[in-house]
Amino acid sequence: MTTASGHLKRWAVEQPWLFAIGSALAWQLVFVAAESALAAAGLPGQLRLALAALLAAGVPLGVAAACGWWRESGLVGGRPDARWLLALPVLALCLVSGGAGGTGAAALAVGLSAELVSRGTGQFTLRRFGPWRGTLGVVLIFECADLLVRSWDGRASGQVLTDLAFGFALTALRWHVGSVWPLALLHALHAALAPAASWWQLGVTVALLAFGVWLLARVPVVHTNVRPTVRVVCLDMHGRVLLLGRQDPADGTRAWDLPGGGIGPEESPLAAARRELHQETGLPESCVLDRYVLAQRDSYWNGTRYCGEERFYLARSACGPAPVIGDQEPRELALIRDQRWVCPAAASQLPGRVQMTALREIARKLDQ
């Protein structure tokens, strides 16, 4: 990873709100500048709108390329499954909301561009704040930018609330669907519709908001007070921490995490930490010391959110940079893609997503 891309990803991890706002502003500026230049060149309205949208898509594509977020942004992976059926109510609302109003190619280009920057890299950046705060952040930051861009296409001001509700529903849907492609098609269909009667728009707006709330309420959440878990911060002689890179079966993304897992029945937290480290890395159980700190954890795995307070135990190892994989179940073993000793301050630069944003602080407290 180059220095520039490393700084970009660190900014996204350490300043997610500023990063999201900067992405939205950059996308909007590129779109407006491109549309103005193409208008000056005499291109017809729908063609220049499509070209401007494709040029603006360079912003989220550049972020995905620099940070390695191709799967995280929903561009690749996320094969169709039963969860895609959740898009049917939004599709039905689009089909009955009005007649054709725009050109399909231009609407598709705008839809894809807007989804890449909002429900793609933008929503992934704000994912750590959970379904409710993350969704509201995406709507407030990216939908407002999208509405400003749509004004260049002559969208009626009376549809502002409906457009915001539509963005809210799509953002809620993105928590369940591992791809932006179905969302881009819905966005294109919505953008191509002519305004309907005011009373009908009000009904559609209420339906979209209700559907979005229902979707957010359905995001699975596991609290650690119900399922107690432990994590192990294993440090080598250079102060680097051992991280495991697993493939998330929900969307195929690379998720980096500390060794650890659930505490078994009649098992102490320390015994669980020692067992998990040995099973997942092959390192001896004696590496884990009877020393821990309590910290909040909020992560996603296989479509489920895990949050609450966990114990983080300290372990020390004199092994080299490539520990062997331990005695795990074949199903879990198949998900491990990599193991690395990483400086805590540089963990954010790993390809994929890091489940622990406070890793550096936790490691510092344990190593004092």
C-alpha positions as CSV (number, residue, x, y, z in Angstrom):
1,M,0.0,0.0,0.0
2,T,1.4,3.3,-1.0
3,T,1.9,6.2,1.5
4,A,-0.9,8.2,-0.1
5,S,-3.4,5.3,0.0
6,G,-2.3,4.5,3.5
7,H,-3.0,8.0,4.7
8,L,-6.4,8.0,3.0
9,K,-7.4,4.8,4.7
10,R,-6.2,5.9,8.1
11,W,-8.2,9.1,7.6
12,A,-11.3,7.1,6.9
13,V,-10.7,5.0,10.0
14,E,-9.8,7.8,12.4
15,Q,-12.0,10.5,11.1
16,P,-15.0,8.7,9.5
17,W,-17.4,11.6,9.6
18,L,-15.0,14.1,8.0
19,F,-14.1,11.4,5.5
20,A,-17.7,10.8,4.6
21,I,-18.4,14.6,4.2
22,G,-15.3,15.1,2.1
23,S,-16.3,12.2,-0.2
24,A,-19.8,13.7,-0.6
25,L,-18.4,17.1,-1.4
26,A,-15.8,15.8,-3.8
27,W,-18.4,13.8,-5.7
28,Q,-20.7,16.7,-5.9
29,L,-18.0,19.1,-7.1
30,V,-16.8,16.7,-9.8
31,F,-20.4,16.2,-11.0
32,V,-21.2,19.9,-11.1
33,A,-17.9,20.8,-12.8
34,A,-18.2,18.1,-15.3
35,E,-21.8,18.9,-16.1
36,S,-21.0,22.6,-16.6
37,A,-18.0,21.8,-18.9
38,L,-20.1,19.4,-21.0
39,A,-22.9,22.0,-21.2
40,A,-20.4,24.6,-22.5
41,A,-19.4,22.0,-25.1
42,G,-22.9,21.8,-26.4
43,L,-23.8,18.2,-25.4
44,P,-27.5,17.5,-25.0
45,G,-28.9,17.4,-21.4
46,Q,-29.4,13.6,-20.8
47,L,-26.0,12.7,-22.4
48,R,-24.1,15.3,-20.4
49,L,-25.9,14.2,-17.2
50,A,-24.9,10.6,-17.8
51,L,-21.3,11.5,-18.6
52,A,-21.0,13.8,-15.6
53,A,-22.3,11.1,-13.3
54,L,-19.8,8.6,-14.7
55,L,-17.0,11.1,-14.2
56,A,-18.2,11.7,-10.6
57,A,-18.1,8.0,-10.0
58,G,-14.3,8.3,-10.2
59,V,-14.4,9.6,-6.6
60,P,-15.8,6.5,-4.9
61,L,-13.9,4.3,-7.4
62,G,-10.7,6.0,-6.4
63,V,-11.4,5.5,-2.7
64,A,-12.2,1.8,-3.3
65,A,-9.0,1.4,-5.3
66,A,-6.8,3.3,-2.8
67,C,-8.2,1.5,0.3
68,G,-8.8,-1.9,-1.3
69,W,-12.6,-1.7,-0.6
70,W,-13.9,-3.4,-3.7
71,R,-16.0,-5.9,-1.7
72,E,-16.6,-3.5,1.2
73,S,-18.1,-1.0,-1.1
74,G,-20.4,-3.6,-2.7
75,L,-18.9,-3.4,-6.1
76,V,-17.8,-7.1,-6.2
77,G,-19.1,-10.1,-4.3
78,G,-22.5,-10.0,-2.6
79,R,-24.0,-12.7,-4.8
80,P,-27.8,-12.8,-5.1
81,D,-29.5,-14.6,-2.3
82,A,-32.8,-14.6,-0.4
83,R,-32.0,-11.2,1.2
84,W,-32.2,-9.6,-2.2
85,L,-36.0,-10.3,-2.0
86,L,-36.2,-7.5,0.6
87,A,-35.8,-5.1,-2.3
88,L,-39.2,-6.1,-3.8
89,P,-41.3,-3.7,-1.7
90,V,-39.1,-0.7,-2.8
91,L,-39.3,-2.0,-6.4
92,A,-43.1,-2.2,-6.1
93,L,-43.3,1.4,-4.7
94,C,-41.2,2.7,-7.6
95,L,-43.3,0.9,-10.2
96,V,-46.5,2.4,-8.9
97,S,-45.2,5.9,-8.1
98,G,-45.4,7.6,-11.5
99,G,-44.9,7.5,-15.2
100,A,-41.6,7.6,-17.0
101,G,-39.9,10.9,-16.7
102,G,-36.2,10.6,-17.5
103,T,-33.9,8.7,-19.9
104,G,-32.9,5.2,-18.8
105,A,-29.2,5.5,-19.6
106,A,-28.8,8.8,-17.7
107,A,-30.9,7.6,-14.8
108,L,-28.8,4.4,-14.6
109,A,-25.5,6.4,-14.6
110,V,-26.7,8.7,-11.9
111,G,-28.0,5.9,-9.8
112,L,-24.8,3.9,-10.0
113,S,-22.6,6.9,-9.3
114,A,-24.7,8.0,-6.3
115,E,-24.9,4.5,-4.9
116,L,-21.1,4.0,-5.1
117,V,-20.4,7.1,-3.1
118,S,-23.4,6.8,-0.6
119,R,-24.3,3.1,0.0
120,G,-20.9,2.0,-1.2
121,T,-17.8,3.6,0.3
122,G,-19.8,6.1,2.4
123,Q,-21.9,3.6,4.3
124,F,-18.9,1.3,4.8
125,T,-17.0,4.2,6.4
126,L,-19.9,4.9,8.8
127,R,-20.7,1.3,9.5
128,R,-19.1,1.3,12.9
129,F,-21.7,3.6,14.3
130,G,-24.4,0.9,13.9
131,P,-27.5,0.6,11.8
132,W,-29.4,3.6,13.2
133,R,-26.7,6.2,13.5
134,G,-24.9,5.0,10.4
135,T,-28.1,5.1,8.4
136,L,-29.0,8.6,9.5
137,G,-25.4,9.7,8.8
138,V,-25.6,8.4,5.2
139,V,-28.9,10.1,4.6
140,L,-27.9,13.4,6.0
141,I,-24.5,13.6,4.3
142,F,-25.0,11.8,0.9
143,E,-28.7,12.2,0.2
144,C,-28.4,16.0,0.6
145,A,-25.5,16.0,-1.9
146,D,-27.5,13.8,-4.2
147,L,-30.5,16.1,-4.0
148,L,-28.4,19.1,-5.0
149,V,-27.0,17.2,-8.0
150,R,-30.5,16.1,-9.0
151,S,-31.6,19.7,-9.1
152,W,-29.4,20.0,-12.2
153,D,-31.8,17.6,-13.8
154,G,-34.9,19.7,-13.0
155,R,-36.3,17.4,-10.3
156,A,-39.5,18.9,-8.7
157,S,-38.9,20.4,-5.2
158,G,-42.1,18.7,-4.0
159,Q,-40.3,15.3,-4.1
160,V,-37.6,16.2,-1.6
161,L,-39.2,14.4,1.3
162,T,-39.9,11.4,-0.9
163,D,-36.3,11.3,-2.2
164,L,-35.0,11.5,1.4
165,A,-37.3,8.6,2.5
166,F,-36.2,6.6,-0.6
167,G,-32.6,7.1,0.4
168,F,-33.4,6.1,4.0
169,A,-35.0,2.9,2.7
170,L,-32.1,2.1,0.4
171,T,-29.6,2.7,3.2
172,A,-31.5,0.4,5.5
173,L,-31.7,-2.2,2.8
174,R,-27.9,-2.0,2.3
175,W,-27.4,-3.5,5.8
176,H,-28.9,-6.7,4.5
177,V,-27.7,-6.8,0.9
178,G,-24.0,-7.2,0.2
179,S,-24.0,-5.4,-3.2
180,V,-24.8,-1.9,-4.5
181,W,-25.9,-3.2,-7.9
182,P,-29.6,-3.9,-7.0
183,L,-29.6,-0.5,-5.2
184,A,-28.3,1.2,-8.2
185,L,-31.1,-0.3,-10.4
186,L,-33.7,0.9,-7.8
187,H,-32.1,4.3,-7.7
188,A,-32.1,4.6,-11.5
189,L,-35.8,3.5,-11.6
190,H,-36.7,6.1,-9.0
191,A,-34.7,8.8,-10.7
192,A,-36.4,8.1,-14.1
193,L,-40.0,8.5,-12.7
194,A,-42.0,11.6,-13.3
195,P,-43.5,13.3,-10.1
196,A,-46.9,11.8,-9.0
197,A,-49.8,13.6,-7.2
198,S,-49.0,15.1,-3.9
199,W,-51.3,12.8,-1.9
200,W,-49.6,9.8,-3.5
201,Q,-46.1,11.1,-2.8
202,L,-47.1,11.5,0.8
203,G,-48.3,7.9,1.0
204,V,-45.1,6.6,-0.7
205,T,-42.9,8.6,1.7
206,V,-44.6,7.2,4.8
207,A,-44.4,3.7,3.3
208,L,-40.7,4.1,2.6
209,L,-39.9,5.4,6.1
210,A,-41.9,2.6,7.7
211,F,-40.1,0.0,5.6
212,G,-36.7,1.4,6.4
213,V,-37.4,1.3,10.1
214,W,-38.6,-2.3,9.8
215,L,-35.4,-3.2,8.0
216,L,-33.2,-1.6,10.6
217,A,-35.0,-3.3,13.4
218,R,-34.3,-6.6,11.6
219,V,-30.5,-6.2,11.6
220,P,-29.4,-9.1,14.0
221,V,-27.7,-7.9,17.1
222,V,-25.9,-10.0,19.7
223,H,-24.9,-8.4,23.0
224,T,-22.0,-9.7,24.9
225,N,-23.9,-9.7,28.2
226,V,-26.0,-12.5,26.6
227,R,-23.1,-14.3,24.9
228,P,-19.9,-13.5,26.9
229,T,-16.8,-13.4,24.8
230,V,-13.0,-12.8,25.2
231,R,-10.3,-11.4,22.9
232,V,-6.5,-11.9,23.1
233,V,-4.1,-9.1,22.3
234,C,-1.0,-11.2,21.5
235,L,2.2,-9.1,21.3
236,D,5.5,-10.2,19.9
237,M,9.0,-8.9,21.0
238,H,8.6,-5.9,18.7
239,G,5.3,-4.8,20.1
240,R,3.3,-6.0,17.1
241,V,-0.2,-7.5,17.6
242,L,-1.4,-10.7,16.0
243,L,-4.5,-10.3,13.8
244,L,-6.4,-13.0,11.9
245,G,-7.8,-12.2,8.5
246,R,-11.1,-14.1,7.8
247,Q,-13.5,-14.1,4.9
248,D,-16.9,-13.0,6.0
249,P,-19.4,-15.5,4.6
250,A,-22.1,-12.8,4.3
251,D,-20.4,-10.6,1.7
252,G,-16.9,-12.1,1.1
253,T,-15.0,-9.2,2.6
254,R,-11.8,-9.6,4.5
255,A,-12.3,-9.0,8.2
256,W,-9.3,-8.6,10.5
257,D,-9.8,-9.4,14.2
258,L,-8.1,-10.5,17.3
259,P,-8.1,-14.2,18.3
260,G,-11.0,-14.9,20.6
261,G,-14.5,-16.2,20.9
262,G,-17.2,-17.3,23.3
263,I,-16.8,-18.5,26.8
264,G,-17.9,-22.0,27.2
265,P,-20.2,-23.4,30.0
266,E,-18.3,-23.7,33.3
267,E,-15.3,-22.1,31.7
268,S,-13.4,-19.1,33.2
269,P,-12.7,-16.1,30.9
270,L,-8.9,-16.7,31.3
271,A,-9.3,-20.4,30.3
272,A,-11.4,-19.4,27.3
273,A,-8.8,-16.9,26.2
274,R,-6.0,-19.5,26.4
275,R,-8.1,-22.1,24.5
276,E,-9.1,-19.7,21.8
277,L,-5.5,-18.5,21.2
278,H,-4.2,-22.0,20.9
279,Q,-7.1,-23.2,18.6
280,E,-6.9,-20.2,16.3
281,T,-3.1,-19.7,16.0
282,G,-1.3,-22.8,17.3
283,L,0.5,-20.7,20.0
284,P,0.8,-22.3,23.4
285,E,-1.9,-21.5,26.0
286,S,0.9,-20.3,28.4
287,C,1.3,-17.2,26.2
288,V,-1.8,-15.7,27.7
289,L,-1.2,-13.8,31.0
290,D,-3.7,-13.3,33.7
291,R,-4.0,-9.6,32.8
292,Y,-6.9,-8.0,31.0
293,V,-8.7,-4.7,30.3
294,L,-12.4,-4.2,29.7
295,A,-13.4,-2.3,26.5
296,Q,-16.4,-1.7,24.3
297,R,-16.5,-3.7,21.1
298,D,-18.8,-3.1,18.1
299,S,-18.3,-5.3,15.0
300,Y,-20.0,-7.2,12.2
301,W,-19.7,-10.7,11.2
302,N,-21.9,-12.8,8.8
303,G,-24.7,-10.2,8.7
304,T,-24.8,-9.9,12.5
305,R,-23.8,-7.0,14.7
306,Y,-21.8,-7.9,17.9
307,C,-21.6,-5.2,20.6
308,G,-21.0,-4.7,24.3
309,E,-18.1,-4.9,26.8
310,E,-15.5,-7.6,26.4
311,R,-12.3,-8.7,28.2
312,F,-9.1,-8.3,26.3
313,Y,-6.3,-10.5,27.7
314,L,-2.6,-9.8,27.2
315,A,-0.4,-12.5,25.6
316,R,3.2,-12.5,24.7
317,S,5.0,-14.6,22.1
318,A,8.6,-14.8,20.8
319,C,7.5,-16.6,17.6
320,G,8.3,-15.3,14.2
321,P,6.0,-13.3,11.9
322,A,4.0,-16.3,10.7
323,P,2.4,-18.4,13.4
324,V,0.8,-21.6,12.3
325,I,-3.0,-22.1,12.3
326,G,-4.2,-24.1,15.2
327,D,-6.6,-26.9,15.9
328,Q,-9.9,-25.4,14.6
329,E,-13.1,-26.8,13.2
330,P,-12.9,-27.3,9.4
331,R,-15.7,-24.7,8.8
332,E,-13.8,-22.0,10.8
333,L,-10.4,-23.0,9.4
334,A,-11.7,-22.5,5.8
335,L,-12.6,-18.9,6.6
336,I,-9.0,-17.9,7.7
337,R,-7.2,-16.2,4.8
338,D,-4.2,-14.6,6.6
339,Q,-2.4,-14.1,9.9
340,R,-0.1,-11.1,10.5
341,W,1.9,-9.4,13.2
342,V,0.9,-5.8,12.8
343,C,1.9,-2.5,14.5
344,P,-1.3,-1.4,16.3
345,A,-1.0,2.1,14.8
346,A,-0.8,0.6,11.2
347,A,-3.7,-1.8,11.6
348,S,-6.1,0.5,9.8
349,Q,-4.0,0.1,6.6
350,L,-4.7,-3.6,6.2
351,P,-6.7,-4.6,3.2
352,G,-10.3,-5.1,4.2
353,R,-11.9,-4.0,7.4
354,V,-10.5,-4.1,11.0
355,Q,-13.1,-5.0,13.6
356,M,-11.3,-3.1,16.4
357,T,-11.0,0.6,15.9
358,A,-9.6,1.1,19.4
359,L,-6.9,-1.5,19.0
360,R,-4.0,0.9,19.6
361,E,-5.4,2.2,22.9
362,I,-6.2,-1.3,24.2
363,A,-2.8,-2.6,23.3
364,R,-1.2,0.5,25.0
365,K,-3.1,-0.1,28.2
366,L,-2.2,-3.8,28.4
367,D,1.4,-3.2,27.6
368,Q,2.0,-0.5,30.3
